[in-house]
C-alpha cells in the first residue's frame, strides 16, 4: 500500500515532499527540492517530485486542511518584467491554469 505525502514550501523556503496528510504534529521531510522560484520551472520541479514520490511508493495528495506556508517573495524586477514577451506571459498563465485543475470540475465545487 502506498504512503501519503504532500508537497509544500518548508520553513527554509525550499519546495519539500513531506510524509503524511498534513495533520501530523511534526513534519517529516522525504525529499527536498530547490528554493521556490516560479513559472514553468516550479511546475516542472513539482512534477519531477511527484514522479519520484510515485516511483518510491508514495501518493502525493492535497492535504484536507490549510497548511501554513512561510511568506515567499515572488516579486519580479522591472528589468525582468521588461524582458518578458506577451506570448510568454500568456503561456505561463495557461500553465498555471492547467496545473490548478480548474477544468476537472465546476467552480461551484462539483
C-alpha positions in Angstrom: 0.0 0.0 0.0 1.3 3.4 -0.9 2.0 6.0 1.8 0.5 9.5 1.6 2.8 12.5 1.0 2.4 16.1 0.1 4.5 18.9 -1.4 4.7 22.3 0.1 7.2 25.0 0.9 9.3 24.3 4.0 10.3 26.8 6.6 13.6 27.3 4.8 11.8 28.3 1.6 12.6 25.1 -0.2 10.0 23.0 -2.0 9.7 19.8 0.0 7.9 16.5 -0.1 6.6 15.6 3.4 5.3 12.3 4.6 1.6 12.1 5.7 -1.5 14.0 5.0 -0.7 17.3 6.7 -2.3 16.5 10.0 0.9 15.2 11.7 2.2 17.1 14.7 5.7 17.1 13.2 6.6 17.4 9.5 8.8 14.6 8.2 10.7 15.6 5.1 11.2 12.8 2.5 12.7 14.8 -0.4 14.0 18.4 -0.5 13.8 20.5 -3.7 15.3 23.8 -4.5 14.2 27.2 -3.2 11.0 28.3 -4.6 11.1 30.1 -7.9 8.2 30.5 -10.2 6.6 29.8 -13.5 7.3 26.8 -15.6 10.4 25.8 -13.6 8.3 25.5 -10.4 5.7 23.4 -12.2 8.4 21.2 -13.7 10.0 20.7 -10.2 6.7 19.7 -8.7 6.0 17.2 -11.5 9.5 15.7 -11.0 9.0 15.4 -7.2 5.6 13.8 -7.8 7.2 11.3 -10.2 9.9 10.5 -7.7 7.4 10.0 -5.0 5.3 7.6 -7.1 8.4 5.6 -8.0 9.2 5.3 -4.3 5.8 4.2 -3.0 4.1 7.5 -2.2 0.9 9.0 -3.4 1.1 12.8 -3.5 -2.1 14.3 -2.1 -3.5 17.7 -1.4 -3.9 17.9 2.4 -7.5 18.4 3.6 -6.6 21.3 5.7 -4.8 24.6 5.0 -1.0 24.3 5.5 1.0 27.1 7.0 3.4 28.3 4.3 6.1 30.8 5.1 6.0 34.0 3.0 7.9 33.8 -0.3 9.0 36.8 -2.3 7.7 36.2 -5.8 8.3 39.8 -6.9 9.6 40.5 -10.4 12.1 43.2 -11.0 11.4 45.9 -13.6 14.2 44.5 -15.7 12.7 41.0 -15.7 9.3 42.3 -16.5 10.5 44.2 -19.5 12.3 41.1 -20.8 9.1 39.0 -21.0 7.2 38.7 -24.2 3.4 38.8 -24.2 3.2 35.2 -25.5 5.5 34.0 -22.6 3.1 35.6 -20.1 0.1 34.0 -21.8 1.8 30.6 -21.8 2.7 31.0 -18.1 -0.9 31.8 -17.2 -2.1 28.9 -19.3 0.3 26.6 -17.5 -0.8 27.8 -14.1 -4.5 27.4 -15.1 -3.8 23.8 -16.3 -1.9 23.0 -13.1 -4.8 24.2 -11.0 -7.1 21.6 -12.5 -9.9 24.1 -13.0 -11.3 22.2 -15.9 -11.7 19.0 -13.8 -14.8 20.3 -12.0 -17.2 23.1 -12.0 -16.4 26.2 -10.0 -19.2 25.5 -7.5 -17.2 22.6 -6.1 -18.8 19.7 -8.2 
